[in-house]
Amino acid sequence: MQRYTLTGIILVVIGIVVLAYHGIIYTTRLPLPRIVGGIVLVGGIVLIFIGNKKVGLHG
């Protein structure tokens, strides 16, 4: 599995967790809002797409 695809899967999982729990408290002063979860989720999907596209071109 390529690095982009693996990183994308990890980001998708983190994004889903953040969205499911209405934000995660990273520190006591800095909560991660749901918008961050959405951004991470979309970023993960993009990385998975890029990783799969590179495999298709080279593999």
Backbone as CSV, one residue per row, in Angstrom:
resi,resn,N_x,N_y,N_z,CA_x,CA_y,CA_z,C_x,C_y,C_z
1,MET,0.853,-1.176,0.000,0.000,0.000,0.000,0.894,1.232,0.000
2,GLN,0.562,2.183,-0.818,1.389,3.371,-0.925,1.208,4.302,0.264
3,ARG,2.183,5.151,0.427,2.196,6.078,1.549,0.995,7.023,1.524
4,TYR,0.635,7.551,0.332,-0.518,8.446,0.239,-1.802,7.750,0.651
5,THR,-1.977,6.542,0.199,-3.197,5.803,0.514,-3.293,5.513,2.002
6,LEU,-2.206,5.083,2.602,-2.208,4.789,4.033,-2.466,6.055,4.855
7,THR,-1.804,7.138,4.498,-2.032,8.408,5.193,-3.470,8.858,5.018
8,GLY,-4.009,8.689,3.829,-5.403,9.065,3.575,-6.381,8.270,4.419
9,ILE,-6.140,6.973,4.550,-7.018,6.134,5.379,-6.969,6.580,6.831
10,ILE,-5.773,6.875,7.323,-5.629,7.344,8.710,-6.373,8.663,8.907
11,LEU,-6.241,9.581,7.948,-6.939,10.865,8.062,-8.449,10.704,7.994
12,VAL,-8.927,9.795,7.168,-10.375,9.556,7.087,-10.893,9.041,8.424
13,VAL,-10.175,8.114,9.031,-10.600,7.578,10.327,-10.618,8.684,11.384
14,ILE,-9.562,9.499,11.424,-9.515,10.601,12.391,-10.656,11.578,12.140
15,GLY,-10.906,11.903,10.879,-11.997,12.822,10.545,-13.353,12.298,10.974
16,ILE,-13.585,11.009,10.763,-14.862,10.413,11.177,-15.009,10.450,12.699
17,VAL,-13.926,10.162,13.401,-13.977,10.187,14.874,-14.275,11.599,15.371
18,VAL,-13.617,12.596,14.796,-13.858,13.981,15.218,-15.301,14.378,14.935
19,LEU,-15.821,14.005,13.769,-17.215,14.336,13.462,-18.191,13.577,14.355
20,ALA,-17.884,12.338,14.673,-18.793,11.529,15.483,-18.871,12.024,16.928
21,TYR,-17.773,12.510,17.450,-17.756,12.944,18.845,-17.868,14.449,18.994
22,HIS,-18.340,15.129,17.959,-18.587,16.569,18.001,-17.341,17.341,18.407
23,GLY,-16.210,16.935,17.887,-14.951,17.614,18.197,-14.207,16.873,19.284
24,ILE,-12.912,16.941,19.222,-12.065,16.291,20.215,-11.305,17.377,20.963
25,ILE,-11.227,17.257,22.273,-10.471,18.211,23.072,-8.996,17.824,22.986
26,TYR,-8.222,18.600,22.193,-6.795,18.319,22.037,-6.041,18.741,23.290
27,THR,-6.320,19.921,23.782,-5.818,20.380,25.082,-7.010,20.983,25.805
28,THR,-6.807,21.414,27.018,-7.925,22.010,27.757,-8.308,23.365,27.187
29,ARG,-7.418,23.998,26.431,-7.713,25.313,25.879,-8.082,25.295,24.399
30,LEU,-7.772,24.219,23.685,-7.953,24.219,22.239,-8.795,23.036,21.780
31,PRO,-10.118,23.172,21.757,-10.942,22.085,21.222,-10.888,22.093,19.694
32,LEU,-10.876,20.909,19.097,-10.928,20.802,17.641,-12.394,20.761,17.225
33,PRO,-12.866,21.779,16.547,-14.280,21.791,16.150,-14.563,20.802,15.032
34,ARG,-15.838,20.619,14.749,-16.259,19.652,13.728,-15.764,20.037,12.340
35,ILE,-15.556,21.333,12.097,-15.079,21.752,10.776,-13.692,21.166,10.498
36,VAL,-12.873,21.046,11.545,-11.553,20.441,11.380,-11.707,18.974,10.999
37,GLY,-12.660,18.302,11.613,-12.930,16.914,11.264,-13.338,16.768,9.806
38,GLY,-14.158,17.692,9.332,-14.573,17.664,7.935,-13.414,17.910,6.988
39,ILE,-12.561,18.855,7.343,-11.390,19.160,6.511,-10.447,17.959,6.465
40,VAL,-10.218,17.336,7.629,-9.348,16.162,7.688,-9.944,15.013,6.875
41,LEU,-11.244,14.838,6.967,-11.921,13.783,6.213,-11.766,13.997,4.708
42,VAL,-12.004,15.203,4.244,-11.874,15.503,2.813,-10.420,15.345,2.371
43,GLY,-9.483,15.809,3.197,-8.069,15.639,2.879,-7.681,14.177,2.754
44,GLY,-8.213,13.354,3.639,-7.943,11.924,3.573,-8.489,11.285,2.312
45,ILE,-9.691,11.693,1.924,-10.288,11.159,0.701,-9.460,11.565,-0.516
46,VAL,-8.989,12.801,-0.528,-8.147,13.260,-1.636,-6.854,12.457,-1.697
47,LEU,-6.226,12.218,-0.548,-4.983,11.436,-0.543,-5.210,9.998,-1.003
48,ILE,-6.323,9.407,-0.611,-6.640,8.050,-1.077,-6.801,8.059,-2.598
49,PHE,-7.490,9.048,-3.117,-7.684,9.152,-4.563,-6.348,9.322,-5.283
50,ILE,-5.486,10.194,-4.760,-4.169,10.411,-5.364,-3.334,9.130,-5.297
51,GLY,-3.356,8.461,-4.147,-2.597,7.226,-4.004,-3.055,6.147,-4.964
52,ASN,-4.365,6.004,-5.129,-4.897,4.999,-6.055,-4.602,5.361,-7.504
53,LYS,-4.626,6.639,-7.810,-4.345,7.071,-9.169,-2.886,6.802,-9.529
54,LYS,-1.975,7.025,-8.568,-0.561,6.757,-8.823,-0.312,5.261,-9.007
55,VAL,-1.004,4.435,-8.247,-0.859,2.986,-8.411,-1.332,2.581,-9.792
56,GLY,-2.428,3.164,-10.251,-2.958,2.832,-11.559,-2.024,3.251,-12.685
57,LEU,-1.316,4.351,-12.518,-0.403,4.820,-13.556,0.882,4.000,-13.604
58,HIS,1.376,3.599,-12.451,2.662,2.921,-12.393,2.537,1.406,-12.243
59,GLY,1.381,0.946,-11.855,1.268,-0.462,-11.542,0.618,-1.225,-12.615
